[in-house]
Amino acid sequence: MNVPVSTSTAGRPSKGPLGDAPAPAAAAMQRASIQIRPLQTLQQMQAACAALDRVWGIGPGQTSEVQPPLLRALGHGGNYLVGAYGPDGALVGASVGFFTEPLGAAMHSHITGVLPGVAGAGVGAAMKWHQRQWALERGLTRITWTYDPLIARNSFFNLTRLGARPETYFVDFYGVMHDGANRGQPTDRMQVGWDLSAVSTLDAQRVVLERRPTSEGPDPDRAIRTGAATLLSVGPAGEPVSGEPVAGKHRRGGHRDPRRHRSAAPRPGRSRARLALRVASDAGPGDGRQGMADHRIRPVRLVSAGANSR
């Protein structure tokens, strides 16, 4: 089932953003106290793969998310391969992306990870703004990536701090995965599109350049009162339900602290939330194990900053 999604990033500026692209990238790197450099040697690629294994909790002998030979091939083809390095020169994060359709206009950011010790310091944001600069310098206008929509901090980061917009909900996109975050869970993903010259992106850029607090975000109560559709709510017993919230409760992803981590609920509770999210996205309550990988679902409009990754 392929359902196209119409999401608006109208209001483009009359001038291209390429000339301004280095400024937010530099400001974000300075704020995070890092330098971002291409991964050029096999040793650098091996270090990046080891770091990403740590981020996703992949132990020795387990299947890695990315491996050095793959990075070597992607880099040889001119794709996006970078590492983030702290003041002492140690690698603290990595990001990998590749060109995608429409060719010559877009790239897909496959994986971006930051080591736990520096998570929350702005390293991930610095890599995304650097990624945008890199893309614009090559004539690209759009970047896509996927993320788990049940991780509220990722929704806030992608939609508010970067200005990307949700496009497609994929059911069990990667199939079975065995890393720490995904083990035992269907790999449902939301794909976002980052229009590199949209007003939402330029508004997010201003927050970086003006050094405003990065915790600023939408008020879910106000958004609901003014007509925003609710995708998923909390039921009377704390269970996930589709549609409008119960009085005094907030919908999933609209918590007042948008930076919070994945729910501490046990895995069965997260599974119920994921199935409810599928229903809310017109996916149906499939079991998420077989025959679901090709489903694409039009999402209900999500609450984000409005006009103001995996």
Beta strands, then each sheet from edge to edge (+ up, - down):
strand 1: 35-38
strand 2: 80-85
strand 3: 91-100
strand 4: 106-114
strand 5: 142-147
strand 6: 165-170
strand 7: 189-195
strand 8: 232-234
strand 9: 240-242
strand 10: 296-297
sheet 1: 1+ 2- 3+ 4- 5- 7+ 6- 10+
sheet 2: 8+ 9-
end
